[in-house]
Amino acid sequence: MNNIDFLLLNLLLLMVFCHSGKMISRGYNYWQYARYCIITYTFVLGCRFARGTDYHGYSTLFASGMQHAENPMFSFINSLLSFIGFNQYSCFIAYALVFVTCAMWFMKDYRLYAKYMFPCFLIGYILFEESMIRQAFSYSFFFLYIRQLFRIKETTLHKLWQNKKGLATLLLFWILTTSIHTGNLFSLILVTYFYFFYKHPFSPKIAIPIYIICTYILPNIFDYSLLNPILEFAANNNDLAAAYYEKADIWFSKTGQQDIYEKNIIAEGFQVLGSSTFIFLTYQTIKHGKRHQRMLISILNMFIIGLCIESVFVKLEILHRIGQTIDQIGYLALPFILFYRPIYTNNYKILFVFLLWFMYYYIKYWLFSPWAMFIWDTPYSLFFS
């Protein structure tokens, strides 16, 4: 590996998140240690060069000053950054800073679990922020949305409607999230529905068999024509969806299948064991715990739905990414499983081995990133191009 700086900087990043999380869990000042994470994350992720599928596309978009047709709010933010002095390389510093800062605001309410939550966030979201640049930037405000959402304790619509300030804040973050990337709309709808209207966790006895069917059976027999009414409705209401619908035979049919997300049988089996274990242990945490029940129910149910979408459409990039974006919220529930494990896991200790699956993509990212460059590996300047 020629890019030893990539390995060392990511090792430093992991150490900072683990140490800071541990100190915060012990009662030390939250922002004193969270800021170390913010600074390190912003430096390591923001100074990358040409890493991630969309890097060159969004770098070119920033440099050209072109308007993003579907989400002009993103172009407006880029214009502000350009006015301040950012260029097509340093804009990724701003994206990373906003992303990790918003995540830290969300995690502040769960500082007791920080020794697990900080590294889980890093492991679960680093590849997302690097690869899906605009969607990850939009997801920053999704963190703020769920922070406000999970603070609402009203359980009836009448009482909920009286909390006008809370609802207005939710509306603001909803608009910000979707105005930057509409792909996060699925996560917004699901988490809102489960938190307010469906307050029961999906049973593992039902969810796990359905997930296994989605993994091993449905991808081979699914009738893609069933998607046509949904795609047609979306195309009639959204220009970007219409563009995808025009090429539905590429994005949403058997002829458009790709192998980029397909795993070998061992990795796939490990994922099934790891994800099934997560579903079971999160359910047990909800069943035996007394704190954050509604939040954990929402996350578990979202994870299961996203996982099933991701599994059925493993070879269709757009739908697979939708499922993956939904189910990655599971990394925010992992800390609760780890924190409360002494309470209920005497009979389940062996299952925790399977949770190592959730490090699979992070380890691949560390060891097999094909283009692990930073801005200092280039002749380009970070500011004022």
Backbone torsions as a table, in degrees:
resi	resn	phi	psi	omega
1	MET	NA	113.8	-179.4
2	ASN	-74.3	-31.0	-174.0
3	ASN	-88.5	68.5	-178.9
4	ILE	-65.5	-27.8	178.8
5	ASP	-64.9	-32.7	177.6
6	PHE	-62.7	-46.1	179.6
7	LEU	-65.7	-45.9	-176.1
8	LEU	-67.5	-40.6	-179.7
9	LEU	-67.9	-38.0	177.5
10	ASN	-72.0	-30.7	173.2
11	LEU	-65.9	-44.2	176.6
12	LEU	-59.2	-43.5	-179.6
13	LEU	-60.1	-45.7	179.0
14	LEU	-63.4	-41.8	-179.7
15	MET	-64.5	-41.0	179.7
16	VAL	-63.6	-43.8	-179.9
17	PHE	-66.4	-41.8	180.0
18	CYS	-65.9	-46.6	-178.3
19	HIS	-66.0	-44.6	-178.8
20	SER	-64.0	-42.9	178.4
21	GLY	-61.0	-41.2	-180.0
22	LYS	-63.9	-43.4	-178.9
23	MET	-66.6	-39.2	178.8
24	ILE	-66.3	-40.6	178.1
25	SER	-62.4	-26.3	178.4
26	ARG	-82.5	-2.6	175.3
27	GLY	106.2	2.9	179.2
28	TYR	-72.7	163.8	-176.0
29	ASN	-55.7	129.1	-173.7
30	TYR	-63.8	-55.0	-172.3
31	TRP	-72.1	-22.7	175.9
32	GLN	-59.4	-40.7	-178.7
33	TYR	-93.4	-30.7	177.3
34	ALA	-63.0	-33.9	-178.6
35	ARG	-67.6	-29.5	175.1
36	TYR	-62.9	-40.0	178.1
37	CYS	-65.9	-43.0	-179.0
38	ILE	-62.2	-46.2	-178.2
39	ILE	-64.1	-47.1	-177.4
40	THR	-66.0	-45.5	180.0
41	TYR	-61.7	-45.6	-179.0
42	THR	-61.7	-40.2	179.9
43	PHE	-66.9	-50.4	-174.3
44	VAL	-68.6	-46.0	-178.9
45	LEU	-79.4	-36.5	-175.9
46	GLY	-73.0	-27.5	-177.8
47	CYS	-93.1	9.4	178.0
48	ARG	-67.4	160.2	176.4
49	PHE	-135.4	126.3	173.2
50	ALA	60.7	22.7	176.3
51	ARG	-101.3	136.1	-178.4
52	GLY	100.9	143.5	-175.4
53	THR	-56.3	-38.1	-171.4
54	ASP	-98.7	6.5	-173.2
55	TYR	-56.6	-55.2	-175.0
56	HIS	-65.1	-36.0	179.6
57	GLY	-62.0	-46.4	-177.8
58	TYR	-80.1	-26.2	173.4
59	SER	-65.9	-43.0	177.7
60	THR	-66.0	-41.1	178.3
61	LEU	-59.4	-43.9	-179.8
62	PHE	-64.5	-45.9	-176.1
63	ALA	-65.3	-36.0	-176.9
64	SER	-77.9	-23.6	-176.4
65	GLY	72.4	15.1	-178.8
66	MET	-68.1	151.6	177.5
67	GLN	-80.0	131.1	173.3
68	HIS	-78.3	112.5	-169.1
69	ALA	-60.8	-42.0	-173.7
70	GLU	-80.5	-36.5	-176.9
71	ASN	-131.4	78.9	-176.1
72	PRO	-62.8	-20.2	177.2
73	MET	-59.6	-36.6	178.3
74	PHE	-63.2	-40.7	178.6
75	SER	-66.9	-37.1	178.5
76	PHE	-62.7	-43.4	178.3
77	ILE	-63.7	-41.1	177.4
78	ASN	-61.9	-37.4	178.5
79	SER	-63.6	-41.0	176.9
80	LEU	-63.4	-43.4	179.5
81	LEU	-63.1	-41.3	178.9
82	SER	-64.0	-39.6	178.7
83	PHE	-63.0	-38.6	-179.8
84	ILE	-68.3	-30.9	179.7
85	GLY	130.8	2.9	176.6
86	PHE	-74.3	150.6	174.6
87	ASN	-120.3	-167.6	-173.7
88	GLN	-69.9	-7.3	176.8
89	TYR	-105.3	-41.0	-178.6
90	SER	-79.8	-11.7	177.9
91	CYS	-60.8	-26.7	179.3
92	PHE	-70.7	-22.4	172.6
93	ILE	-65.5	-44.6	179.7
94	ALA	-64.6	-43.5	179.5
95	TYR	-59.9	-46.0	-178.5
96	ALA	-65.9	-39.3	-179.7
97	LEU	-62.2	-46.6	-179.7
98	VAL	-64.5	-43.8	-177.7
99	PHE	-59.9	-52.2	-175.5
100	VAL	-72.6	-32.2	178.7
101	THR	-67.0	-43.6	177.8
102	CYS	-64.4	-38.6	176.9
103	ALA	-62.9	-39.6	179.2
104	MET	-66.3	-35.4	175.8
105	TRP	-63.4	-41.8	177.4
106	PHE	-63.0	-47.5	-173.3
107	MET	-72.1	-14.8	179.6
108	LYS	-59.3	-34.2	179.6
109	ASP	-70.6	-10.0	-176.9
110	TYR	-125.7	37.4	-174.7
111	ARG	-61.5	-25.6	177.6
112	LEU	-58.8	-30.4	-176.0
113	TYR	-100.8	12.2	-170.2
114	ALA	-60.4	-31.8	-177.6
115	LYS	-64.5	-22.1	173.6
116	TYR	-102.0	-36.8	-172.9
117	MET	-69.7	-39.4	-178.8
118	PHE	-61.7	-53.8	178.2
119	PRO	-65.5	-33.3	177.6
120	CYS	-64.2	-41.1	176.1
121	PHE	-60.4	-47.6	-178.7
122	LEU	-60.1	-48.5	-177.7
123	ILE	-64.2	-39.2	-174.1
124	GLY	-82.3	-25.6	-170.4
125	TYR	-116.9	-7.3	-174.3
126	ILE	-64.4	-41.5	-179.2
127	LEU	-70.8	-33.5	177.1
128	PHE	-63.3	-47.3	-178.5
129	GLU	-65.8	-32.5	-177.6
130	GLU	-80.1	-34.8	-171.8
131	SER	-95.3	-36.4	-175.9
132	MET	-113.0	75.2	-162.5
133	ILE	-61.4	-54.7	-176.9
134	ARG	-70.6	-38.6	179.4
135	GLN	-66.2	-38.1	177.5
136	ALA	-66.6	-39.3	177.5
137	PHE	-62.6	-40.8	175.1
138	SER	-63.1	-38.4	-178.3
139	TYR	-64.2	-21.1	175.5
140	SER	-54.6	-42.8	-178.1
141	PHE	-80.6	-19.2	170.5
142	PHE	-66.7	-36.9	174.1
143	PHE	-58.4	-43.7	179.3
144	LEU	-68.4	-34.3	178.0
145	TYR	-62.5	-49.9	-177.4
146	ILE	-72.3	-24.7	173.6
147	ARG	-60.9	-47.5	178.7
148	GLN	-69.0	-41.4	-178.5
149	LEU	-58.8	-49.2	-175.5
150	PHE	-72.9	-8.4	174.8
151	ARG	-85.7	-16.9	-179.1
152	ILE	-77.6	123.4	-175.6
153	LYS	-104.4	-10.2	-179.4
154	GLU	-60.4	139.9	-176.8
155	THR	-113.2	-6.7	178.4
156	THR	-121.0	152.8	-178.5
157	LEU	-62.8	-35.4	-179.5
158	HIS	-62.1	-48.5	-179.8
159	LYS	-69.3	-35.4	179.3
160	LEU	-62.1	-42.1	-178.5
161	TRP	-64.7	-25.9	178.5
162	GLN	-72.9	-19.8	179.3
163	ASN	-88.1	66.6	-173.4
164	LYS	-66.6	-34.5	179.8
165	LYS	-65.3	-43.9	178.5
166	GLY	-63.5	-41.4	179.8
167	LEU	-67.5	-37.4	178.1
168	ALA	-64.7	-39.1	177.4
169	THR	-64.8	-41.6	176.3
170	LEU	-60.0	-44.8	-179.3
171	LEU	-61.3	-41.2	179.1
172	LEU	-60.1	-49.0	-178.1
173	PHE	-70.8	-30.5	174.5
174	TRP	-61.4	-47.7	-178.8
175	ILE	-64.1	-43.9	178.9
176	LEU	-61.8	-43.0	-178.7
177	THR	-62.3	-50.6	-175.1
178	THR	-76.8	-23.4	179.7
179	SER	-74.3	-15.9	178.1
180	ILE	-98.5	-37.0	176.2
181	HIS	-156.7	117.5	-176.9
182	THR	-72.9	-13.0	-179.9
183	GLY	-62.6	-24.9	179.4
184	ASN	-81.6	0.6	177.8
185	LEU	-60.5	-36.4	-179.8
186	PHE	-60.7	-44.1	179.3
187	SER	-66.0	-40.3	178.4
188	LEU	-61.0	-46.7	-178.2
189	ILE	-64.0	-45.9	-175.9
190	LEU	-66.1	-47.5	-176.3
191	VAL	-66.5	-35.3	178.2
192	THR	-67.6	-44.4	-179.7
193	TYR	-62.5	-47.9	-176.6
194	PHE	-69.4	-32.8	-178.4
195	TYR	-74.1	-37.8	-175.3
196	PHE	-96.4	-35.1	-166.1
197	PHE	-118.4	-18.8	-179.8
198	TYR	-133.0	100.5	-167.1
199	LYS	-108.2	33.1	179.5
200	HIS	-127.1	134.2	178.3
201	PRO	-73.6	142.5	174.0
202	PHE	-62.5	133.9	-178.7
203	SER	-71.2	134.3	176.1
204	PRO	-58.9	-28.9	-179.3
205	LYS	-64.0	-25.8	178.1
206	ILE	-101.1	-43.8	-173.4
207	ALA	-65.8	-42.9	-176.7
208	ILE	-66.1	-46.8	175.8
209	PRO	-59.8	-39.1	178.3
210	ILE	-63.5	-42.4	178.7
211	TYR	-61.1	-42.6	179.7
212	ILE	-64.4	-39.1	176.0
213	ILE	-63.3	-41.7	179.0
214	CYS	-64.3	-27.2	-177.7
215	THR	-84.4	-44.1	-168.9
216	TYR	-107.3	-18.0	-174.4
217	ILE	-115.9	-55.2	-173.0
218	LEU	-60.4	-35.7	179.2
219	PRO	-58.3	-25.0	-177.2
220	ASN	-90.9	-18.1	-174.3
221	ILE	-123.5	-1.1	-173.9
222	PHE	-64.3	135.1	178.3
223	ASP	-91.2	104.3	-173.9
224	TYR	-68.9	-16.5	177.8
225	SER	-65.6	-18.7	177.3
226	LEU	-64.9	-19.7	-179.3
227	LEU	-80.7	-16.2	-172.5
228	ASN	-57.9	-47.4	179.4
229	PRO	-59.8	-38.8	179.3
230	ILE	-66.6	-44.0	-178.7
231	LEU	-65.7	-39.3	180.0
232	GLU	-66.0	-41.4	177.3
233	PHE	-61.8	-45.2	-179.9
234	ALA	-63.8	-39.9	-178.6
235	ALA	-65.2	-31.9	-179.8
236	ASN	-74.8	-13.7	-175.5
237	ASN	-120.4	0.3	-175.1
238	ASN	-153.2	127.1	-176.3
239	ASP	-65.0	-40.1	179.2
240	LEU	-65.9	-42.0	177.2
241	ALA	-62.1	-35.7	178.6
242	ALA	-64.3	-39.0	178.2
243	ALA	-63.7	-41.2	176.7
244	TYR	-66.7	-38.0	-177.2
245	TYR	-65.1	-34.2	177.1
246	GLU	-61.4	-26.9	178.6
247	LYS	-114.4	38.4	-176.4
248	ALA	-59.7	-29.8	179.8
249	ASP	-68.2	-19.1	177.7
250	ILE	-90.9	-45.3	-172.7
251	TRP	-89.8	-28.6	-168.7
252	PHE	-132.7	37.3	178.3
253	SER	-144.7	170.3	-178.0
254	LYS	-63.9	-31.8	-178.7
255	THR	-70.1	-18.3	-179.9
256	GLY	-96.6	11.5	-177.9
257	GLN	-67.1	143.5	178.0
258	GLN	-127.1	161.6	-176.8
259	ASP	-104.4	7.7	-172.0
260	ILE	-66.5	-25.9	-178.9
261	TYR	-102.6	-1.9	-177.8
262	GLU	-73.6	138.6	-179.0
263	LYS	-111.5	160.3	173.4
264	ASN	-72.1	167.8	-171.4
265	ILE	-63.0	-30.6	-179.9
266	ILE	-71.3	-47.8	179.5
267	ALA	-63.1	-40.1	179.7
268	GLU	-64.8	-41.4	177.5
269	GLY	-64.4	-39.2	178.5
270	PHE	-65.5	-37.2	177.4
271	GLN	-65.4	-42.2	178.9
272	VAL	-61.7	-44.5	178.6
273	LEU	-65.2	-44.4	-178.5
274	GLY	-65.8	-45.3	-178.4
275	SER	-69.7	-38.1	177.3
276	SER	-65.2	-39.2	176.4
277	THR	-62.7	-42.7	178.4
278	PHE	-59.9	-46.1	180.0
279	ILE	-59.1	-46.7	-177.9
280	PHE	-65.4	-46.9	-175.7
281	LEU	-72.2	-34.4	175.7
282	THR	-65.4	-40.4	176.6
283	TYR	-60.7	-42.1	178.2
284	GLN	-66.0	-38.0	177.4
285	THR	-62.6	-42.3	177.6
286	ILE	-64.9	-42.6	-176.2
287	LYS	-66.0	-39.2	-175.1
288	HIS	-98.1	-17.3	-175.6
289	GLY	-84.4	172.2	-179.9
290	LYS	-129.4	-0.1	-176.8
291	ARG	-124.9	144.6	173.5
292	HIS	59.7	33.7	-177.1
293	GLN	-62.2	-49.1	-176.6
294	ARG	-63.7	-37.3	178.2
295	MET	-63.7	-47.8	-177.7
296	LEU	-66.4	-36.1	176.3
297	ILE	-62.1	-45.3	-179.8
298	SER	-61.2	-44.7	-178.7
299	ILE	-66.5	-44.6	-179.6
300	LEU	-60.6	-48.5	-178.2
301	ASN	-64.3	-38.8	175.3
302	MET	-63.2	-43.4	-179.6
303	PHE	-58.4	-44.7	-177.6
304	ILE	-64.6	-44.3	179.8
305	ILE	-64.9	-46.9	179.1
306	GLY	-61.7	-40.4	-179.3
307	LEU	-64.0	-40.5	179.7
308	CYS	-67.9	-40.9	176.8
309	ILE	-62.4	-47.6	179.9
310	GLU	-58.9	-38.3	-175.8
311	SER	-75.6	-42.3	179.8
312	VAL	-64.5	-42.3	-175.0
313	PHE	-105.8	43.5	-175.0
314	VAL	-61.1	-25.2	-177.5
315	LYS	-104.3	1.4	177.5
316	LEU	-108.3	108.9	-166.6
317	GLU	-57.4	-48.0	-174.8
318	ILE	-62.0	-50.2	-177.9
319	LEU	-69.6	-36.1	176.8
320	HIS	-61.9	-42.8	-179.5
321	ARG	-66.4	-35.6	176.2
322	ILE	-61.1	-48.3	178.8
323	GLY	-61.9	-41.5	-178.4
324	GLN	-65.6	-39.2	179.1
325	THR	-66.6	-34.6	178.3
326	ILE	-71.4	-46.4	-171.9
327	ASP	-80.3	-12.3	-179.4
328	GLN	-67.2	-14.8	176.4
329	ILE	-62.2	-17.1	177.0
330	GLY	-57.6	-27.5	178.7
331	TYR	-62.9	-21.1	178.2
332	LEU	-82.4	-12.9	175.7
333	ALA	-95.5	-23.0	179.7
334	LEU	-52.8	-41.7	179.9
335	PRO	-57.7	-32.5	-178.7
336	PHE	-73.4	-36.6	175.1
337	ILE	-61.1	-46.1	-177.3
338	LEU	-69.9	-37.3	-177.9
339	PHE	-68.9	-42.2	-174.4
340	TYR	-95.1	8.6	-175.3
341	ARG	-58.7	-33.3	180.0
342	PRO	-64.8	-19.6	-174.1
343	ILE	-74.7	-37.3	-169.2
344	TYR	-135.0	7.0	-168.3
345	THR	-107.6	18.0	179.1
346	ASN	-57.2	-34.7	-178.4
347	ASN	-94.8	-1.0	-173.3
348	TYR	-122.8	15.7	-171.7
349	LYS	-57.9	-36.9	-177.7
350	ILE	-63.4	-27.0	-177.4
351	LEU	-65.4	-26.2	-177.1
352	PHE	-65.6	-21.3	175.6
353	VAL	-61.3	-37.8	-176.6
354	PHE	-72.2	-19.0	177.0
355	LEU	-68.7	-12.2	175.4
356	LEU	-60.9	-18.0	176.3
357	TRP	-53.7	-34.0	-174.3
358	PHE	-70.1	-2.8	174.0
359	MET	-101.0	-0.7	-172.7
360	TYR	-57.8	-53.1	-176.9
361	TYR	-70.9	-30.6	177.9
362	TYR	-66.9	-42.5	178.3
363	ILE	-65.9	-41.7	176.1
364	LYS	-60.6	-40.1	179.1
365	TYR	-61.7	-43.3	-179.9
366	TRP	-64.1	-48.9	-167.5
367	LEU	-93.6	-23.0	-171.2
368	PHE	-127.8	23.1	174.8
369	SER	-66.7	118.9	-172.8
370	PRO	-74.9	-16.9	-173.0
371	TRP	-139.1	72.5	-170.7
372	ALA	-94.0	59.7	-177.0
373	MET	-101.1	156.7	173.8
374	PHE	-121.9	168.1	-176.2
375	ILE	-61.7	-28.9	-179.9
376	TRP	-74.5	-6.7	173.2
377	ASP	-85.3	1.3	-176.1
378	THR	-123.2	168.1	176.0
379	PRO	-86.0	6.2	-172.9
380	TYR	-86.0	156.3	178.6
381	SER	-98.7	149.3	-179.6
382	LEU	-78.2	-26.2	-174.5
383	PHE	-132.0	153.2	174.0
384	PHE	52.0	62.8	178.5
385	SER	-68.0	NA	NA
